[in-house]
Amino acid sequence: MNITNPSMLTGAPRRAIVALLLSLCLVSAHATEPPPPIAVFAAASLTDALKQVGDDFTKATGVPVKFSFAASSTLARQIESGSPADVFLSADTDWMDYLGERNLIQKPTRHNLLGNRLALVAPADSKLVLRIAPHFALRAALGDERLATGDPDSVPVGRYAREALTSLGVWDQVADRLVRAENVRSALMFVERGEVPVGIVYETDASIDPKVRILDLFPAASHAPIVYPVALLPGATADAARLEAYLSSAPAKAVFTRLGFELLP
């Protein structure tokens, strides 16, 4: 019997063959559907690097990756509120600890992935010269204007900035002159646009932005190490585990290194 041409049949046999063919078509269509995307929540400072790494991972595996970039504090609270995600990358250990204390990460998968440096930046066309040292003239450099960084009460880059300025003896002079940005990329934007004369951001963000220039880097000893931990979240897929492993692969490391991140063992 030729079932490839059901029009030659009538009655129940024809209906049965048509149903069979439709079923086969649905199975075939389902088999060719791409896998669901891996949902990654990541600190804003990782935007450029992770987009490249995610594209490379998708090309190698066929598995798409969907990123949500924001301040680590914002992302951690979204996860706590039930936002679906498979992987979390924080710009500090505090917000990973926050989720760990609430059993919202798979603790055995947590590890430190990358490091960074803290930079003092100005608009690219600024003539300002300012070197970082104890009691350096940051307040005088601001004049009547403000300093942009992340909100020190929640955003990691702002926390690092407050700690560094406190250790250098200048925090009290500028604490009331802050633009408290919602994440590091927002702080960088204030500097780009010339809305503030000075900002404190990560070295990696400043290095790829032609609209700003680095005045100086903060001494590593002036603040806690800038560490990016990564972990899988409860319910993460097997593909998400593959992605987390890929973040430590040679191709991913090459991207992170090229964009200025420090690789952590």
C-alpha positions in Angstrom: 0.0 0.0 0.0 1.3 3.4 -0.9 0.8 5.6 2.2 2.7 8.6 0.6 -0.5 9.5 -1.3 -3.4 9.3 1.2 -5.8 10.8 -1.4 -5.9 7.4 -3.1 -7.6 6.0 0.1 -11.0 6.6 1.5 -12.8 6.3 4.8 -11.1 5.1 8.0 -7.9 3.9 6.3 -7.4 7.4 4.8 -8.0 9.1 8.2 -5.6 6.8 9.9 -2.8 7.4 7.4 -3.3 11.1 7.5 -3.1 11.1 11.3 0.1 9.0 11.1 1.7 11.4 8.7 0.8 14.4 10.8 2.2 12.7 13.8 5.5 12.0 12.0 5.7 15.6 10.9 5.2 16.8 14.4 7.9 14.5 15.7 10.3 15.6 13.0 9.5 19.3 13.8 10.0 18.8 17.5 13.3 17.0 16.8 14.7 20.0 15.0 13.7 22.6 17.6 16.7 24.3 19.2 17.3 23.6 22.9 16.0 26.2 25.3 18.4 29.1 26.0 20.6 29.0 29.1 19.6 32.0 31.3 22.6 33.7 32.7 22.5 36.6 35.2 25.8 38.5 35.2 27.4 41.6 36.5 27.2 44.5 34.1 31.0 44.8 33.9 31.1 41.3 32.2 28.8 42.4 29.3 31.3 42.5 26.5 33.3 39.5 27.5 30.3 37.2 28.2 28.6 38.1 25.0 31.6 37.0 23.1 32.1 33.8 25.2 28.3 33.1 24.9 28.5 33.4 21.1 31.5 31.1 20.9 29.7 28.5 23.2 26.6 28.6 21.0 28.6 28.1 17.8 30.4 25.1 19.4 27.3 23.5 20.9 24.2 24.8 19.2 22.8 25.8 22.6 21.7 29.5 22.8 22.5 31.7 25.8 20.3 34.5 27.1 22.0 37.1 29.3 20.6 39.6 31.8 23.3 42.2 32.8 22.8 44.5 35.8 24.4 45.3 39.2 25.1 42.1 41.1 22.8 43.4 43.9 19.9 43.8 41.5 20.4 40.3 40.0 20.7 38.6 43.4 17.5 40.2 44.6 15.7 39.2 41.3 16.9 35.6 41.8 15.7 35.7 45.4 12.3 36.9 44.1 12.0 33.9 41.8 13.3 35.1 38.5 14.3 32.1 36.5 18.0 31.7 35.9 20.6 28.9 35.4 23.9 30.7 36.1 24.9 33.6 38.3 28.1 35.6 37.9 28.7 38.3 40.6 31.2 41.1 40.7 31.9 40.4 44.3 31.7 37.5 46.8 29.2 39.3 49.1 26.2 38.9 46.7 27.1 35.3 46.0 27.3 34.7 49.7 23.8 36.4 50.0 22.3 33.8 47.7 24.3 31.0 49.2 23.0 31.8 52.7 19.5 31.4 51.3 20.3 28.1 49.5 19.7 29.7 46.1 22.9 28.5 44.5 24.3 25.0 44.0 27.1 25.5 46.5 29.4 22.7 45.1 29.5 24.5 41.7 30.6 27.9 43.1 34.1 29.0 42.3 36.0 32.2 41.7 36.5 32.9 38.0 38.0 36.3 37.3 39.7 39.3 38.9 39.8 43.0 38.0 41.3 46.4 39.0 39.7 49.6 40.2 40.3 52.7 38.0 40.0 56.4 38.4 38.7 57.8 35.0 37.9 61.1 33.3 36.4 62.1 30.0 38.8 61.4 27.1 39.2 65.1 26.3 39.8 66.1 30.0 43.1 67.8 30.8 42.9 66.7 34.4 46.1 65.0 35.8 45.5 63.2 39.1 47.6 60.5 40.7 46.2 58.2 43.5 48.1 58.4 46.8 47.1 58.8 50.5 45.1 62.0 50.9 45.3 62.8 47.2 43.5 65.9 45.9 40.3 64.3 44.7 38.0 66.8 46.3 39.8 69.7 44.7 39.6 67.9 41.3 35.8 67.8 41.7 35.4 71.5 42.3 31.7 72.1 42.5 30.9 68.9 40.5 30.5 65.2 41.4 32.1 61.8 41.4 30.4 58.9 39.6 30.6 55.4 40.8 28.2 52.6 41.8 26.0 53.1 44.8 28.3 52.1 47.7 25.3 50.7 49.7 24.7 48.0 47.2 26.7 48.0 43.9 30.0 46.2 44.1 32.1 48.8 42.3 30.8 51.4 44.7 31.7 49.3 47.7 35.2 48.8 46.4 35.4 52.6 45.7 34.3 53.5 49.2 36.7 51.1 50.8 39.6 52.4 48.6 38.9 56.0 49.3 38.5 55.4 53.0 41.8 53.6 53.2 43.4 56.6 51.3 41.9 59.1 53.7 39.7 61.0 51.2 36.2 59.3 51.6 34.9 61.8 54.0 35.8 64.7 51.6 33.7 63.2 48.7 31.0 61.1 50.3 28.4 63.9 49.8 29.5 64.5 46.2 28.6 61.1 44.7 26.5 60.2 41.7 25.3 56.8 42.9 24.9 54.9 39.7 22.8 51.7 39.5 25.7 49.7 38.0 29.3 50.3 36.7 28.2 50.8 33.1 25.9 53.6 34.2 28.7 55.2 36.2 30.9 55.0 33.1 28.2 56.7 31.1 28.2 59.8 33.3 31.9 60.2 32.7 31.6 59.5 28.9 29.1 62.3 28.6 31.2 64.7 30.6 28.4 65.0 33.2 31.0 64.5 35.9 34.8 65.2 35.8 35.8 62.0 37.5 34.5 58.4 38.0 35.6 55.2 39.6 34.9 52.1 37.6 36.7 48.8 36.7 39.8 48.9 34.6 38.2 46.5 32.1 35.3 48.8 31.4 37.5 51.9 31.1 40.0 50.2 28.8 37.4 49.4 26.1 35.7 52.8 26.2 37.3 55.4 23.9 35.3 58.2 25.5 37.1 58.0 28.8 40.7 57.7 29.8 42.3 56.2 32.9 43.9 58.7 35.2 45.3 56.0 37.5 44.7 52.6 39.0 43.9 52.2 42.7 46.5 50.2 44.7 45.4 46.7 45.1 46.0 46.9 48.9 43.5 49.8 49.2 40.5 47.6 48.8 39.4 44.0 49.0 40.3 41.9 45.9 37.9 42.3 43.1 36.6 38.8 42.5 33.9 37.4 40.2 32.5 34.1 41.5 30.2 32.0 39.4 27.7 29.3 40.4 24.8 27.2 39.0 21.4 27.9 40.5 18.9 25.3 41.6 17.2 23.7 38.7 20.0 24.6 36.2 20.0 22.5 33.1 22.7 20.1 32.0 23.5 22.6 29.2 24.0 25.3 31.9 26.5 23.0 33.5 28.3 22.7 30.2 28.4 26.5 29.9 29.8 26.9 33.4 32.5 24.5 32.5 33.2 26.3 29.2 33.8 29.5 31.2 37.1 28.0 32.4 38.1 26.6 28.9 41.0 27.9 26.9 38.8 29.7 24.3 36.9 31.5 27.1 40.1 32.4 29.0 41.5 33.9 25.8 38.5 36.2 25.6 38.7 37.2 29.2 42.4 37.9 29.0 42.1 40.0 25.8 39.5 42.2 27.6 41.8 42.7 30.6 40.4 40.4 33.2 42.7 38.5 35.6 42.2 34.7 35.4 41.9 33.1 38.9 43.0 29.6 39.6 
